[in-house]
Amino acid sequence: MINEFSIACRYVVGTQCMLLCVYMSKKTKKMLGRADDVADEVKEKLISYLLAAFGLIAGLAWNEAIKGAIDVIYPTPEGSLTAKFLYAGILTLMIAVITTILVWVTKRDEASLKKGR
């Protein structure tokens, strides 16, 4: 009788262990899938931050180039407040126009993708 009980316990415990292993395997796969998703998201964010940093560097370079061009075209005394406001106004207008065009192009592309073209 002890042998039968022992065998039955081993079977029940073995079955429960096997079910637990299957359950844990599914959970582990699900967690690893999430980890892959997180890793992909981190890569995307890192790339976007690096691109933003490079854009800032390029913007600063253009800032100096435009300032130099303004100084050559419209020579004014060093540190002229009028020239600085003129520069800021022109630059703001240019950025607003470029941003509006980019948003329009992006929306147009998204709309064409939704239509299935």
N, C-alpha and C positions, 0 to 999 in steps of 0.2 A: 504494500500500500504506500509506503514511503517513496518507493521508486516511481510509482505512477504519479503521485503528487509532485514529486521533484521534476518529473518529465513535463507534467502539465504546467508547472510554474515556469520552467525554462521556456516552454513554447509561448506562453502568454507574455512573459518578459521579453523574449526574443521578438515576438510580433510587435509589441509596443515599442521596442527599441528601433525596429525596422521602420515602423510608421513615423516615429520621432525623427529618424534620420532622413526619411523622405520629406517630411515637413520642413525640417531645418535646411535641407538642400534647396527646396523651393524658395524659402525665405532668403537664403544666402544668394541665390541667383537674382532674386528681386533686388536685394540690397546692392549687389555688384552692378546691376543695371542702373540703379540710381547713382551709384558712385561714378559710373561712366558718364552719366548725364551731367553730374556735377563737374566732373573733370572737363567735359566739353564746354560747359558754360564758363568755367574759369578760363579756359583757353580763349574763348570768344571775347570775354571781358578784357583779358590781358592784351589781346590784339587790338581791340578798340581803344584801350588806354594808350598803347604805344602809338597808334595812328594819330590819336589826339595830340600826343606830345610832339610827334613829328610835325603835325599841322601847326602847333604853336611855334615851333622853331622856325618853320617856313614863314609863318605870319610875322614873326619878329624881324626876320631878314627882309621881308617885303616892306615892313614898317620903316626900316632904315633906308631902303632904296627910295621909297616914296618921299620920305623927308628930304633926302638928298636932291631928288628931282625938283621938289618944290623950292628948295633953296637956290637951285640953279635957275629955274624959270622965274621965280619971284624973289629976288634977293631982298631980304629985310634985315633989320638989325637983329642980332642974336637974341633969342628968347622973346621974340615979338608975340604978344598974346593974341593979336589978330590972326597971325599966321597959324598959330596952334589951333585956334577955333575953326579956321577955314579947313585945315587938314582934318580935324576931327569930324566936321560936318560932311566933307566929301567922302571920307572913309565910311562913315555911318550910312550914308546914302548908297554907296557901292555895296556894302554888306547886306543892306536891306533888299536891294534889287536881286543880288545873287541868291540870297536865302529864299526869296519868293519864287524865283525860277526853279531852284532845286526842289522845293516843296511841290510845286506844280508838276514837275517832271516825275517825281516819285509817286504822286497820287495817280498820274496818268498811267504809269507803268503798273501800279497795283490794280487799277481798274481793268487794264488789258489782260492781266494775269487771271483775274476773277472771271472774265468773259471766256477765257480758254483760248486765247489767240496765241 
